Amino acid sequence: MLGYIHIPKHLKKILINNENEKILHITDTTRSTFYGIKKLIKDIKPTYIIHTGDLVDDIKLELSPRSEFIYEKYVLEILKIMLDENVKKIYIALGNHDRKNIIDKHINNNLKEEDKKRIVLIEDIKDLEIQNIKCTLSHYPHRIKEQNTDFNFFGHSLELKSKIEDEKIYLNGLENINIIFLKERNIIKLQYPYGTDDNRTKKGKIGL
């Protein structure tokens, strides 16, 4: 199925029937992933969503600024998908193919007051604490290298891959969808829908 995110059988009980609070980390999402992400959010009911930028990554605004009108339409769609009723907070670290002015316009004009308060936009890099977990969020791996905490979330390129080093956890959302259980601090990784990387790169280079 187009855009389907497969949850292996042995993980379904852990993810779908587990009501423990969790973070969902995604990045560089293309329009082809929207269906799968919407269903995943409905199924696993994350408490927090971290999106590390390029909300509509198959529209390369940095390379094609004239595509802003298409981006404007679809960025509202992904915002509404993330604004599921079970999600307390959405943190968005803006990418090089995002436009803050367009996102701000949607937040101010097209969202309910209670939904506006759930979205936090990060323009470069930010340290924050989610239920006693110290996190650093940025779209850019090189910024994470410069400033990091216990959990580090990013996307954009494979310059820095997911790893654990010096008791710090680095999660590159390009490689996998990351789900973190807040109490246990367990991490579960899922694959993006088939063909996502091709849609991200248009057969080119990740992070263009």
C-alpha positions as CSV (number, residue, x, y, z in Angstrom):
1,M,0.0,0.0,0.0
2,L,1.3,3.5,-0.9
3,G,2.9,5.2,2.1
4,Y,2.4,2.2,4.4
5,I,4.6,2.0,7.5
6,H,5.2,-1.6,8.5
7,I,5.2,-2.5,12.1
8,P,6.7,-6.0,12.6
9,K,4.5,-8.4,14.4
10,H,6.7,-8.7,17.5
11,L,6.5,-4.9,17.9
12,K,2.8,-4.4,17.5
13,K,1.9,-5.3,21.0
14,I,4.7,-3.1,22.4
15,L,3.7,-0.1,20.3
16,I,0.0,-0.2,19.8
17,N,-1.3,-1.7,23.1
18,N,1.2,0.2,25.2
19,E,-0.2,3.3,26.7
20,N,3.1,4.5,28.2
21,E,4.1,8.0,27.1
22,K,6.3,8.2,24.1
23,I,8.1,10.5,21.6
24,L,7.7,10.0,17.8
25,H,10.7,11.4,15.9
26,I,10.4,11.9,12.1
27,T,12.2,14.1,9.6
28,D,12.4,15.1,6.0
29,T,8.9,13.8,5.3
30,T,7.6,13.6,1.7
31,R,4.0,13.7,0.6
32,S,4.2,10.0,-0.1
33,T,4.8,9.4,3.7
34,F,1.8,11.4,4.9
35,Y,-0.7,8.5,4.8
36,G,1.6,6.2,6.7
37,I,2.5,8.8,9.3
38,K,-1.1,9.6,9.9
39,K,-2.0,6.0,10.5
40,L,1.1,5.4,12.7
41,I,0.2,8.4,14.9
42,K,-3.4,7.0,15.2
43,D,-2.0,3.5,16.1
44,I,0.8,4.3,18.6
45,K,-0.7,7.5,20.1
46,P,2.6,9.4,20.8
47,T,2.6,12.0,23.5
48,Y,5.1,14.2,21.8
49,I,6.2,14.5,18.2
50,I,9.6,15.8,17.2
51,H,9.9,16.7,13.5
52,T,13.5,17.7,12.6
53,G,12.6,19.6,9.5
54,D,11.8,19.7,5.8
55,L,8.1,19.0,6.3
56,V,7.4,18.5,2.6
57,D,10.8,17.3,1.6
58,D,10.0,16.4,-2.0
59,I,9.4,20.1,-2.6
60,K,12.9,21.5,-2.6
61,L,12.2,25.2,-1.8
62,E,15.9,26.1,-1.4
63,L,16.4,25.0,-5.0
64,S,13.0,25.9,-6.4
65,P,11.5,28.9,-4.5
66,R,8.6,29.1,-7.1
67,S,7.2,26.0,-5.6
68,E,6.1,27.8,-2.4
69,F,2.4,27.6,-3.4
70,I,2.6,23.8,-3.5
71,Y,4.5,23.7,-0.2
72,E,1.9,26.0,1.4
73,K,-0.9,23.6,0.6
74,Y,0.9,20.4,1.8
75,V,2.6,21.8,4.9
76,L,-0.8,22.5,6.3
77,E,-1.7,18.9,5.7
78,I,1.3,17.5,7.6
79,L,0.7,20.0,10.4
80,K,-2.9,18.7,10.8
81,I,-1.8,15.1,10.7
82,M,0.6,15.7,13.6
83,L,-2.1,17.6,15.5
84,D,-3.7,14.4,16.6
85,E,-5.8,14.6,19.7
86,N,-3.5,12.4,21.8
87,V,-0.4,14.6,21.1
88,K,0.5,17.1,23.8
89,K,3.3,18.9,22.0
90,I,4.9,19.1,18.6
91,Y,8.4,20.4,18.2
92,I,9.5,21.3,14.7
93,A,13.1,22.2,13.9
94,L,12.9,24.0,10.6
95,G,14.9,22.7,7.7
96,N,16.5,24.4,4.7
97,H,13.4,23.5,2.6
98,D,10.9,25.0,5.1
99,R,9.5,28.5,5.3
100,K,8.7,29.8,8.7
101,N,6.5,32.6,7.4
102,I,4.2,30.1,5.7
103,I,4.0,27.9,8.7
104,D,3.3,30.9,10.9
105,K,0.5,31.9,8.6
106,H,-1.1,28.5,8.8
107,I,-0.7,28.4,12.6
108,N,-2.2,31.9,13.0
109,N,-5.0,31.6,10.4
110,N,-5.9,28.0,10.0
111,L,-5.6,26.3,13.4
112,K,-7.7,26.4,16.6
113,E,-6.3,28.3,19.5
114,E,-5.6,25.1,21.5
115,D,-3.7,23.7,18.6
116,K,-1.6,26.8,18.1
117,K,-0.2,26.3,21.7
118,R,0.8,22.7,20.9
119,I,3.3,23.7,18.2
120,V,6.9,24.9,19.0
121,L,9.0,26.1,16.0
122,I,12.8,25.9,16.3
123,E,14.7,28.0,13.8
124,D,18.2,26.6,14.3
125,I,18.9,24.5,17.4
126,K,17.4,24.2,20.8
127,D,18.0,22.4,24.0
128,L,14.8,21.4,25.9
129,E,13.6,19.0,28.5
130,I,10.8,16.5,27.8
131,Q,9.8,14.8,31.1
132,N,13.3,14.9,32.6
133,I,14.9,13.8,29.3
134,K,17.4,16.5,28.1
135,C,17.2,16.8,24.4
136,T,18.8,18.8,21.6
137,L,16.9,19.4,18.4
138,S,18.1,20.7,15.0
139,H,17.6,19.9,11.4
140,Y,21.4,20.0,10.9
141,P,23.9,17.3,12.0
142,H,26.8,19.8,12.2
143,R,24.8,21.9,14.7
144,I,24.2,18.8,16.8
145,K,27.9,18.0,16.8
146,E,28.6,21.5,18.2
147,Q,26.0,21.4,21.0
148,N,24.5,18.2,22.3
149,T,22.7,16.7,25.3
150,D,21.5,13.2,26.4
151,F,19.2,12.7,23.4
152,N,20.0,14.4,20.1
153,F,17.5,14.6,17.2
154,F,18.3,15.7,13.7
155,G,17.9,14.9,10.0
156,H,19.0,16.6,6.7
157,S,21.9,14.3,5.8
158,L,23.8,11.2,6.8
159,E,26.9,13.3,7.9
160,L,26.1,12.0,11.4
161,K,24.4,8.7,11.8
162,S,22.4,7.3,14.7
163,K,24.7,6.1,17.5
164,I,25.4,6.0,21.2
165,E,28.6,7.7,22.2
166,D,29.9,8.8,25.6
167,E,26.4,8.0,27.0
168,K,24.8,10.4,24.6
169,I,22.2,9.2,22.1
170,Y,22.2,10.5,18.5
171,L,19.1,9.8,16.4
172,N,19.2,10.6,12.7
173,G,15.5,10.6,11.6
174,L,16.6,10.0,8.0
175,E,17.7,6.5,8.7
176,N,14.6,5.4,10.7
177,I,11.4,6.6,12.3
178,N,12.4,6.7,16.0
179,I,10.0,6.0,18.9
180,I,11.2,6.6,22.4
181,F,9.4,5.4,25.5
182,L,9.8,8.2,28.1
183,K,9.8,6.2,31.2
184,E,12.0,3.3,30.1
185,R,14.0,5.4,27.6
186,N,13.7,2.4,25.2
187,I,14.1,3.2,21.5
188,I,12.2,1.4,18.7
189,K,13.1,2.0,15.1
190,L,10.7,1.6,12.1
191,Q,11.3,1.9,8.4
192,Y,9.8,4.7,6.4
193,P,7.5,3.6,3.5
194,Y,9.1,2.0,0.5
195,G,10.5,4.6,-1.9
196,T,10.8,7.4,0.7
197,D,14.5,8.0,0.0
198,D,13.8,8.2,-3.8
199,N,11.1,10.8,-3.1
200,R,13.4,12.7,-0.8
201,T,16.3,12.9,-3.1
202,K,14.6,12.6,-6.5
203,K,17.3,10.0,-7.2
204,G,19.8,12.6,-6.0
205,K,21.6,13.4,-2.8
206,I,20.0,13.4,0.6
207,G,19.9,16.8,2.1
208,L,19.9,18.8,-1.2
